[in-house]
């Protein structure tokens, strides 16, 4: 800057050059601060869970883009199912490449349905008629186990992301709370052809548990309803932390060799995203993944 000023002969020209140099310095400092802050925010780990998935996800640029695309086809590998069976807005991939049709034909198909509250179970009953056995988990029923038909059972169990503390004998809804891995072990089931999860905002922590304990490798198809109007049970943090946590779980599902074949948003639910009204965001999505290595 001194060299520039020494070359200037007129006082007015010196003032202009001095002002330009000062302005450039301010701009450089602002750009540096902006880049530094952006890098720090982008590299921040989620504070939602101490046991979050290992792989670092690619974070969308804005919350608006995440609200529109994070559970849609653009950010996920899609697979084209040659045959899709639908029941009450839930979809099942019956492409012969993924063995479900053979499992149904041989009467070896098993369905697990996780839900809270009353459920008509249209899909489960339809799959039972086609040859599957279905196990539904509803903590609100009065008896420990109910058999509804030849191959449909309802269990008074609430599926959670942790097993209860053995020192605490409290029961919720007259039932027990267990992790899905524990239930599979207790029932002697090593694999589930279709896992339906409709847990009214508890799905994120349950999905995290399925990922951390490797349960997804025992699942042929994952049908999941996700809620985006708030962070979810026991999920907290700033907006970018919550979005990063959600997105990292969806990416972990892909890394477990699942490909998205179905995505449906509920137009009848309020169009909210993290308590914000967004024109391009639905509060509820129903997603369907198929395990491409399922045999």
Residue frames as qw, qx, qy, qz and C-alpha x, y, z in Angstrom:
[[0.000, 0.887, 0.461, 0.000, 0.00, 0.00, 0.00],
 [0.314, -0.773, 0.110, 0.540, 2.96, 2.37, 0.73],
 [0.397, -0.091, 0.608, 0.681, 4.43, 1.68, -2.69],
 [0.189, 0.648, 0.659, 0.332, 1.11, 2.52, -4.31],
 [0.141, -0.932, -0.261, 0.206, 0.88, 5.79, -2.40],
 [0.407, -0.573, 0.300, 0.645, 4.43, 6.79, -3.28],
 [0.353, 0.173, 0.666, 0.633, 3.68, 6.40, -6.96],
 [0.082, 0.819, 0.556, 0.118, 0.65, 8.68, -6.76],
 [0.359, 0.193, 0.000, 0.913, 1.43, 12.30, -7.55],
 [0.266, -0.474, -0.164, -0.823, -1.86, 14.05, -6.82],
 [0.200, -0.145, 0.698, -0.672, -3.35, 14.26, -3.32],
 [0.733, 0.094, 0.100, -0.666, -6.84, 13.32, -4.56],
 [0.766, 0.267, -0.558, -0.176, -5.48, 10.25, -6.28],
 [0.216, 0.266, -0.827, 0.445, -3.71, 9.22, -3.08],
 [0.470, -0.053, 0.489, -0.733, -6.99, 9.45, -1.15],
 [0.825, 0.197, -0.181, -0.498, -8.80, 7.32, -3.72],
 [0.630, 0.307, -0.709, 0.074, -6.11, 4.65, -3.69],
 [0.029, -0.234, 0.757, -0.609, -6.03, 4.65, 0.10],
 [0.649, 0.025, 0.289, -0.704, -9.80, 4.19, 0.26],
 [0.822, 0.261, -0.396, -0.316, -9.72, 1.37, -2.29],
 [0.428, 0.313, -0.797, 0.289, -6.98, -0.45, -0.40],
 [0.264, -0.144, 0.655, -0.694, -8.83, -0.11, 2.89],
 [0.769, 0.125, 0.044, -0.626, -12.03, -1.39, 1.31],
 [0.737, 0.299, -0.597, -0.109, -10.23, -4.41, -0.15],
 [0.153, 0.274, -0.817, 0.483, -8.78, -5.21, 3.25],
 [0.513, -0.025, 0.462, -0.723, -12.23, -5.12, 4.86],
 [0.825, 0.234, -0.221, -0.464, -13.69, -7.33, 2.13],
 [0.559, 0.331, -0.752, 0.110, -10.88, -9.88, 2.51],
 [0.094, -0.186, 0.765, -0.610, -11.38, -10.03, 6.27],
 [0.673, 0.084, 0.243, -0.693, -15.15, -10.51, 5.88],
 [0.799, 0.291, -0.441, -0.287, -14.70, -13.27, 3.31],
 [0.353, 0.312, -0.825, 0.312, -12.16, -15.01, 5.53],
 [0.321, -0.092, 0.645, -0.687, -14.47, -14.86, 8.57],
 [0.770, 0.179, -0.003, -0.613, -17.42, -16.11, 6.52],
 [0.717, 0.312, -0.615, -0.098, -15.46, -19.07, 5.11],
 [0.149, 0.276, -0.822, 0.476, -14.09, -19.92, 8.54],
 [0.496, -0.008, 0.503, -0.708, -17.53, -19.89, 10.19],
 [0.810, 0.250, -0.204, -0.490, -19.10, -21.85, 7.36],
 [0.559, 0.329, -0.757, 0.079, -16.39, -24.49, 7.59],
 [0.066, -0.185, 0.786, -0.586, -16.83, -24.81, 11.34],
 [0.665, 0.098, 0.292, -0.680, -20.61, -25.21, 11.09],
 [0.793, 0.327, -0.380, -0.345, -20.31, -27.74, 8.29],
 [0.506, 0.309, -0.775, 0.218, -17.77, -29.80, 10.19],
 [0.385, -0.336, 0.541, -0.667, -19.67, -29.80, 13.46],
 [0.215, -0.069, -0.973, -0.043, -20.71, -33.25, 14.61],
 [0.505, -0.525, -0.430, -0.533, -24.33, -33.84, 15.61],
 [0.070, -0.298, 0.659, -0.687, -24.99, -33.23, 19.26],
 [0.733, -0.194, -0.183, -0.626, -28.19, -35.25, 19.17],
 [0.970, -0.222, -0.034, -0.096, -26.78, -38.60, 20.16],
 [0.335, -0.728, 0.590, 0.096, -23.53, -39.70, 21.69],
 [0.560, -0.083, 0.800, 0.197, -23.75, -42.94, 19.71],
 [0.557, 0.664, 0.002, -0.499, -24.45, -41.50, 16.29],
 [0.921, 0.330, 0.164, 0.130, -23.56, -43.37, 13.08],
 [0.645, -0.394, 0.274, 0.595, -19.90, -43.42, 12.11],
 [0.477, 0.336, 0.463, 0.667, -20.07, -42.27, 8.49],
 [0.020, -0.455, -0.112, 0.883, -20.14, -38.53, 7.83],
 [0.457, 0.638, 0.618, 0.042, -23.13, -37.57, 5.66],
 [0.244, 0.219, 0.300, 0.896, -23.18, -35.03, 2.87],
 [0.025, 0.558, 0.550, -0.621, -25.20, -32.16, 4.31],
 [0.305, 0.715, 0.520, 0.353, -27.70, -30.36, 2.07],
 [0.305, 0.323, -0.025, 0.895, -27.05, -26.68, 1.45],
 [0.276, -0.267, 0.152, -0.911, -30.19, -25.30, 3.06],
 [0.321, 0.127, 0.807, -0.479, -32.98, -26.44, 5.34],
 [0.624, 0.433, 0.056, -0.648, -35.45, -25.71, 2.56],
 [0.520, 0.417, -0.683, -0.298, -33.70, -28.13, 0.23],
 [0.029, 0.123, -0.955, 0.268, -33.59, -30.78, 2.96],
 [0.474, 0.243, 0.533, -0.657, -37.29, -30.32, 3.65],
 [0.677, 0.477, -0.140, -0.543, -38.04, -30.92, 0.00],
 [0.684, 0.482, -0.529, -0.142, -35.49, -33.53, -0.99],
 [0.153, -0.530, 0.791, -0.265, -33.91, -35.27, 2.00],
 [0.569, 0.025, 0.783, -0.250, -36.44, -38.11, 1.98],
 [0.710, 0.592, 0.077, -0.374, -36.98, -38.05, -1.74],
 [0.933, 0.248, 0.169, 0.197, -35.27, -39.72, -4.69],
 [0.409, 0.858, -0.216, 0.222, -32.65, -37.05, -5.46],
 [0.149, -0.732, 0.603, -0.281, -30.48, -37.77, -2.43],
 [0.691, -0.221, 0.664, -0.182, -30.92, -41.53, -2.42],
 [0.032, 0.186, -0.882, -0.431, -30.17, -44.45, -4.67],
 [0.714, 0.187, 0.180, -0.650, -33.40, -45.49, -6.32],
 [0.184, -0.081, 0.951, 0.235, -34.25, -48.94, -7.57],
 [0.560, 0.102, -0.280, -0.773, -37.00, -49.60, -10.07],
 [0.445, 0.012, 0.858, -0.256, -39.28, -52.39, -8.89],
 [0.175, -0.014, -0.760, -0.626, -40.85, -54.27, -11.76],
 [0.465, -0.498, -0.669, -0.297, -43.81, -55.13, -9.53],
 [0.010, -0.178, 0.486, -0.855, -45.09, -53.01, -6.64],
 [0.365, -0.516, -0.765, -0.124, -47.97, -54.13, -4.42],
 [0.051, -0.312, 0.218, -0.923, -49.84, -51.41, -2.53],
 [0.429, -0.559, -0.709, -0.022, -52.17, -51.42, 0.45],
 [0.338, -0.887, -0.294, 0.116, -53.41, -48.32, 2.27],
 [0.183, 0.953, -0.208, 0.126, -50.61, -46.15, 0.85],
 [0.526, -0.571, 0.615, 0.140, -47.94, -48.62, 1.95],
 [0.727, 0.561, -0.325, -0.227, -45.98, -50.20, -0.89],
 [0.752, -0.351, 0.547, 0.109, -44.12, -53.51, -1.07],
 [0.311, 0.626, -0.594, -0.399, -41.56, -54.33, -3.74],
 [0.876, 0.022, 0.456, -0.155, -42.32, -57.70, -5.33],
 [0.477, 0.700, -0.495, -0.194, -39.55, -57.67, -7.89],
 [0.994, -0.036, -0.107, 0.001, -38.30, -61.25, -8.34],
 [0.516, 0.566, -0.446, 0.464, -34.72, -60.04, -7.96],
 [0.126, -0.501, 0.524, -0.677, -35.27, -59.59, -4.21],
 [0.266, 0.023, -0.953, 0.140, -36.83, -62.97, -3.32],
 [0.373, 0.012, 0.487, -0.790, -40.01, -61.74, -1.61],
 [0.746, 0.149, -0.235, -0.605, -42.34, -63.43, -4.11],
 [0.619, 0.166, -0.767, 0.029, -40.54, -66.73, -3.62],
 [0.046, 0.085, -0.754, 0.650, -40.76, -66.35, 0.15],
 [0.564, 0.070, 0.217, -0.794, -44.50, -65.69, -0.05],
 [0.757, 0.189, -0.469, -0.413, -45.06, -68.65, -2.38],
 [0.571, 0.121, -0.782, 0.218, -43.17, -70.98, -0.05],
 [0.605, -0.699, -0.313, -0.219, -45.05, -69.70, 3.05],
 [0.708, -0.206, -0.278, 0.616, -41.80, -68.49, 4.62],
 [0.125, 0.600, 0.059, 0.788, -42.60, -64.78, 4.55],
 [0.441, -0.532, -0.555, 0.464, -42.47, -62.99, 7.91],
 [0.041, 0.710, 0.157, 0.685, -43.80, -59.48, 8.61],
 [0.384, -0.391, -0.512, 0.662, -43.06, -57.33, 11.67],
 [0.017, -0.727, -0.333, -0.601, -45.31, -54.32, 12.19],
 [0.364, -0.260, -0.466, 0.763, -44.34, -51.70, 14.78],
 [0.104, -0.589, -0.357, -0.717, -47.03, -49.19, 15.67],
 [0.041, -0.090, -0.581, 0.808, -48.51, -47.04, 18.40],
 [0.455, 0.233, 0.266, -0.817, -52.23, -47.02, 19.16],
 [0.726, 0.357, 0.531, -0.252, -55.07, -48.47, 17.13],
 [0.082, 0.446, -0.657, -0.602, -54.26, -49.73, 13.67],
 [0.825, 0.258, 0.073, -0.498, -56.57, -51.38, 11.16],
 [0.463, -0.360, 0.784, 0.204, -53.68, -53.53, 9.89],
 [0.760, 0.540, 0.065, -0.356, -54.98, -53.70, 6.32],
 [0.433, 0.666, -0.600, -0.096, -51.58, -54.41, 4.86],
 [0.206, -0.366, 0.878, -0.231, -50.73, -57.05, 7.44],
 [0.698, 0.196, 0.574, -0.380, -54.01, -58.91, 6.92],
 [0.708, 0.629, -0.142, -0.287, -53.59, -58.81, 3.16],
 [0.262, 0.610, -0.748, 0.020, -50.07, -60.22, 3.39],
 [0.451, -0.171, 0.814, -0.325, -51.28, -62.96, 5.73],
 [0.789, 0.394, 0.293, -0.369, -53.88, -64.00, 3.16],
 [0.619, 0.682, -0.366, -0.130, -51.10, -64.28, 0.61],
 [0.914, 0.069, -0.359, 0.179, -49.02, -66.60, 2.77],
 [0.252, 0.515, -0.487, 0.658, -47.05, -64.48, 5.24],
 [0.541, -0.564, -0.562, 0.271, -47.03, -64.67, 9.01],
 [0.065, 0.705, -0.020, 0.706, -47.39, -61.29, 10.69],
 [0.525, -0.426, -0.529, 0.513, -46.36, -60.11, 14.14],
 [0.024, -0.766, -0.148, -0.625, -47.83, -56.79, 15.25],
 [0.460, -0.167, -0.536, 0.688, -46.61, -54.95, 18.32],
 [0.242, -0.647, -0.236, -0.684, -49.18, -52.85, 20.14],
 [0.226, 0.078, -0.708, 0.664, -48.64, -51.94, 23.82],
 [0.410, -0.136, 0.149, -0.889, -52.30, -50.95, 24.26],
 [0.697, -0.139, -0.600, -0.366, -53.85, -54.44, 24.05],
 [0.640, -0.582, 0.241, -0.439, -55.03, -55.98, 27.37],
 [0.968, -0.170, 0.184, 0.029, -53.43, -59.43, 26.95],
 [0.431, -0.590, 0.524, 0.438, -49.77, -60.32, 26.46],
 [0.058, -0.180, 0.787, 0.587, -50.44, -62.08, 23.13],
 [0.644, 0.409, 0.371, -0.530, -53.44, -62.31, 20.85],
 [0.294, -0.028, 0.810, 0.506, -53.84, -64.49, 17.79],
 [0.473, 0.544, 0.151, -0.676, -56.00, -62.89, 15.13],
 [0.784, 0.500, -0.236, -0.283, -56.50, -65.57, 12.51],
 [0.988, -0.001, -0.035, 0.148, -54.22, -68.43, 11.59],
 [0.752, 0.148, -0.038, 0.641, -51.00, -66.49, 10.96],
 [0.066, 0.692, -0.046, 0.717, -51.40, -63.07, 12.59],
 [0.596, -0.455, -0.516, 0.415, -50.28, -62.36, 16.15],
 [0.049, -0.838, 0.031, -0.543, -50.53, -59.17, 18.19],
 [0.679, -0.149, -0.494, 0.523, -48.05, -58.77, 21.04],
 [0.309, -0.935, -0.163, -0.057, -48.31, -56.43, 24.00],
 [0.699, -0.248, 0.079, 0.666, -44.86, -55.03, 23.44],
 [0.173, 0.974, 0.008, -0.145, -43.61, -51.54, 22.81],
 [0.816, 0.229, 0.053, 0.529, -40.55, -51.50, 20.56],
 [0.204, -0.965, 0.067, 0.151, -38.02, -48.95, 21.78],
 [0.543, 0.710, -0.379, 0.239, -34.40, -47.98, 21.15],
 [0.045, 0.463, -0.752, 0.468, -33.29, -49.42, 24.50],
 [0.573, -0.296, -0.764, -0.002, -34.22, -52.23, 26.82],
 [0.456, -0.797, -0.085, -0.386, -35.83, -51.28, 30.14],
 [0.018, 0.556, -0.677, 0.482, -33.76, -50.95, 33.27],
 [0.597, -0.184, -0.780, -0.033, -34.17, -54.27, 35.12],
 [0.218, -0.137, -0.630, 0.732, -34.22, -52.38, 38.42],
 [0.344, 0.141, 0.113, -0.921, -37.35, -50.53, 37.38],
 [0.221, 0.242, 0.945, -0.007, -40.57, -52.54, 37.26],
 [0.368, 0.517, 0.196, -0.748, -42.79, -49.82, 35.76],
 [0.390, 0.264, 0.799, 0.374, -44.81, -50.85, 32.73],
 [0.226, 0.319, -0.121, -0.913, -46.22, -48.63, 30.03],
 [0.652, 0.153, -0.317, -0.671, -49.62, -49.46, 28.55],
 [0.877, -0.198, 0.342, -0.273, -49.62, -52.72, 30.56],
 [0.920, 0.368, -0.062, 0.118, -46.80, -54.02, 28.39],
 [0.708, -0.435, 0.212, 0.514, -43.05, -54.31, 28.15],
 [0.331, 0.908, -0.194, -0.170, -40.62, -52.12, 26.28],
 [0.784, -0.240, 0.454, 0.349, -37.83, -53.86, 24.39],
 [0.080, 0.597, -0.523, -0.603, -35.42, -53.31, 21.54],
 [0.828, 0.359, -0.169, -0.395, -36.21, -55.06, 18.29],
 [0.424, 0.464, -0.773, 0.087, -32.99, -57.10, 18.52],
 [0.248, -0.178, 0.807, -0.505, -34.14, -58.42, 21.90],
 [0.742, 0.225, 0.268, -0.571, -37.57, -59.33, 20.55],
 [0.708, 0.467, -0.474, -0.238, -36.07, -61.16, 17.58],
 [0.205, 0.372, -0.864, 0.271, -33.84, -63.12, 19.92],
 [0.431, -0.040, 0.676, -0.597, -36.71, -63.95, 22.29],
 [0.786, 0.339, 0.129, -0.500, -38.95, -65.09, 19.45],
 [0.675, -0.150, 0.665, 0.283, -36.19, -67.08, 17.80],
 [0.603, 0.756, 0.253, 0.015, -36.53, -65.15, 14.54],
 [0.606, -0.287, 0.289, 0.683, -33.33, -64.58, 12.60],
 [0.137, 0.024, 0.442, 0.886, -34.82, -62.62, 9.70],
 [0.304, 0.622, 0.505, -0.515, -37.81, -60.47, 8.81],
 [0.450, 0.375, 0.587, 0.559, -38.92, -60.11, 5.20],
 [0.002, 0.687, 0.269, 0.675, -40.90, -56.89, 5.77],
 [0.356, -0.380, -0.513, 0.683, -40.40, -54.49, 8.68],
 [0.039, -0.734, -0.372, -0.568, -43.06, -51.79, 8.91],
 [0.383, -0.268, -0.441, 0.766, -42.31, -48.92, 11.32],
 [0.131, -0.665, -0.328, -0.658, -45.04, -46.40, 12.14],
 [0.557, -0.340, -0.564, 0.506, -44.02, -45.03, 15.52],
 [0.127, -0.924, -0.310, -0.185, -45.27, -41.42, 15.52],
 [0.084, 0.906, -0.286, 0.300, -41.89, -39.63, 15.81],
 [0.689, -0.553, 0.469, 0.015, -40.11, -42.39, 17.75],
 [0.915, 0.386, 0.085, 0.085, -38.89, -43.81, 14.43],
 [0.352, 0.825, -0.380, 0.226, -35.62, -41.84, 14.37],
 [0.340, -0.608, 0.665, -0.269, -34.22, -43.26, 17.60],
 [0.885, 0.021, 0.443, -0.141, -35.49, -46.74, 16.74],
 [0.768, 0.628, -0.084, 0.092, -33.84, -46.51, 13.32],
 [0.072, 0.794, -0.555, 0.239, -30.59, -45.43, 14.97],
 [0.631, -0.380, 0.638, -0.225, -30.73, -48.49, 17.23],
 [0.917, 0.305, 0.251, -0.062, -31.38, -50.82, 14.27],
 [0.552, 0.762, -0.291, 0.171, -28.33, -49.37, 12.52],
 [0.137, -0.723, 0.611, -0.291, -25.99, -49.48, 15.53],
 [0.662, -0.244, 0.674, -0.219, -26.93, -53.08, 16.38],
 [0.043, 0.297, -0.832, -0.467, -26.79, -54.33, 12.79],
 [0.519, 0.292, 0.719, -0.358, -30.42, -55.45, 12.71],
 [0.521, 0.614, -0.105, -0.583, -30.99, -54.13, 9.17],
 [0.162, 0.405, -0.847, -0.303, -28.96, -56.97, 7.70],
 [0.167, 0.157, 0.961, -0.154, -31.75, -59.30, 8.88],
 [0.394, 0.596, 0.398, -0.576, -34.47, -57.26, 7.13],
 [0.496, 0.301, 0.659, 0.480, -35.59, -57.70, 3.52],
 [0.080, 0.613, 0.344, 0.707, -37.68, -54.55, 3.15],
 [0.223, -0.337, -0.480, 0.779, -37.99, -51.52, 5.43],
 [0.059, -0.684, -0.493, -0.534, -41.23, -49.56, 5.30],
 [0.383, -0.295, -0.414, 0.772, -40.81, -46.44, 7.40],
 [0.021, -0.876, -0.369, -0.311, -43.05, -43.48, 8.20],
 [0.479, -0.074, -0.243, 0.840, -41.02, -40.41, 9.16],
 [0.114, -0.908, -0.404, 0.015, -42.26, -37.20, 10.75],
 [0.522, 0.257, -0.011, 0.813, -40.54, -33.88, 10.07],
 [0.183, -0.844, -0.247, -0.439, -42.69, -31.41, 11.97],
 [0.422, -0.833, 0.316, -0.171, -40.40, -31.68, 15.00],
 [0.110, 0.638, -0.762, 0.019, -37.11, -33.33, 15.91],
 [0.779, -0.048, -0.609, -0.141, -38.59, -36.49, 17.43],
 [0.775, -0.623, -0.052, -0.095, -38.51, -38.18, 20.80],
 [0.721, -0.556, 0.206, 0.358, -35.21, -37.62, 22.65],
 [0.610, 0.340, 0.250, 0.670, -33.73, -35.78, 19.66],
 [0.151, -0.929, -0.174, 0.289, -32.58, -32.24, 20.35],
 [0.535, -0.184, 0.292, 0.771, -30.21, -29.59, 19.09],
 [0.187, 0.555, -0.112, -0.803, -30.23, -26.73, 16.66],
 [0.766, 0.489, 0.111, -0.403, -31.94, -27.11, 13.30],
 [0.511, 0.629, -0.570, -0.134, -28.79, -28.01, 11.38],
 [0.178, -0.350, 0.889, -0.235, -27.91, -30.62, 14.03],
 [0.674, 0.196, 0.576, -0.420, -31.32, -32.26, 13.73],
 [0.722, 0.604, -0.124, -0.313, -31.23, -32.28, 9.93],
 [0.257, 0.602, -0.756, 0.000, -27.70, -33.69, 9.93],
 [0.393, -0.169, 0.844, -0.324, -28.81, -36.43, 12.34],
 [0.760, 0.383, 0.339, -0.401, -31.84, -37.36, 10.22],
 [0.627, 0.676, -0.318, -0.221, -29.86, -37.35, 7.02],
 [0.021, 0.540, -0.837, 0.081, -27.01, -39.39, 8.48],
 [0.587, 0.009, 0.747, -0.311, -29.49, -42.12, 9.48],
 [0.764, 0.550, 0.143, -0.307, -30.98, -42.23, 5.98],
 [0.410, 0.707, -0.570, -0.085, -27.49, -42.47, 4.51],
 [0.280, -0.371, 0.863, -0.197, -26.66, -45.30, 6.91],
 [0.775, 0.260, 0.476, -0.324, -29.68, -47.21, 5.59],
 [0.673, 0.686, -0.223, -0.163, -28.19, -46.90, 2.11],
 [0.110, 0.649, -0.746, 0.099, -24.79, -48.02, 3.34],
 [0.541, -0.123, 0.785, -0.275, -26.53, -51.16, 4.67],
 [0.072, -0.028, 0.856, 0.511, -27.31, -51.99, 0.99],
 [0.266, 0.618, 0.688, -0.271, -30.88, -50.69, 0.99],
 [0.109, 0.089, 0.420, 0.896, -32.26, -48.84, -2.02],
 [0.329, 0.370, 0.394, -0.775, -35.30, -46.60, -1.95],
 [0.109, 0.218, 0.834, 0.495, -38.11, -47.79, -4.21],
 [0.168, -0.713, -0.612, -0.299, -41.06, -45.77, -2.88],
 [0.184, -0.141, -0.340, 0.911, -41.67, -42.33, -1.40],
 [0.164, -0.646, -0.611, -0.427, -45.10, -40.90, -0.59],
 [0.069, 0.044, -0.384, 0.920, -46.01, -37.71, 1.29],
 [0.041, -0.578, -0.796, 0.174, -49.29, -37.22, 3.10],
 [0.071, 0.405, 0.238, 0.880, -51.13, -34.20, 1.65],
 [0.473, -0.689, -0.446, -0.320, -53.66, -34.24, 4.48],
 [0.645, -0.491, -0.296, 0.505, -51.11, -33.52, 7.22],
 [0.051, -0.974, 0.010, 0.221, -49.94, -29.97, 8.04],
 [0.747, 0.517, -0.076, 0.412, -47.09, -28.93, 5.77],
 [0.365, -0.900, 0.229, -0.065, -44.54, -28.14, 8.47],
 [0.806, 0.279, -0.347, 0.390, -40.81, -28.64, 8.77],
 [0.495, -0.102, -0.466, 0.726, -39.29, -28.24, 12.25],
 [0.076, -0.685, -0.528, 0.496, -42.24, -26.09, 13.31],
 [0.019, 0.429, -0.243, -0.870, -41.96, -23.93, 10.18],
 [0.658, 0.581, 0.392, -0.275, -44.53, -23.49, 7.44],
 [0.148, -0.429, 0.639, 0.621, -42.83, -24.39, 4.16],
 [0.687, 0.409, -0.058, -0.598, -44.67, -24.67, 0.90],
 [0.666, 0.418, -0.591, -0.179, -42.50, -27.54, -0.36],
 [0.097, 0.271, -0.888, 0.359, -42.31, -29.63, 2.82],
 [0.731, -0.349, -0.415, -0.415, -44.69, -32.27, 4.05],
 [0.459, -0.605, 0.499, -0.418, -44.76, -33.32, 7.68],
 [0.777, -0.138, 0.598, -0.144, -45.15, -37.05, 6.97],
 [0.472, 0.510, -0.619, -0.365, -43.43, -39.30, 4.46],
 [0.906, -0.107, 0.390, -0.124, -43.81, -43.02, 3.92],
 [0.224, 0.695, -0.645, -0.225, -40.63, -44.52, 2.54],
 [0.978, 0.005, 0.182, -0.102, -39.94, -47.99, 1.22],
 [0.056, 0.708, -0.690, -0.138, -36.45, -49.54, 0.97],
 [0.989, 0.087, -0.069, -0.100, -35.47, -52.93, -0.35],
 [0.533, -0.610, 0.550, 0.201, -32.36, -54.78, 0.75],
 [0.631, 0.622, -0.362, -0.290, -30.52, -55.39, -2.52],
 [0.230, 0.425, -0.870, 0.097, -28.48, -58.18, -0.93],
 [0.646, -0.112, 0.524, -0.544, -31.48, -60.00, 0.51],
 [0.455, 0.213, -0.802, -0.323, -31.57, -63.67, -0.45]]
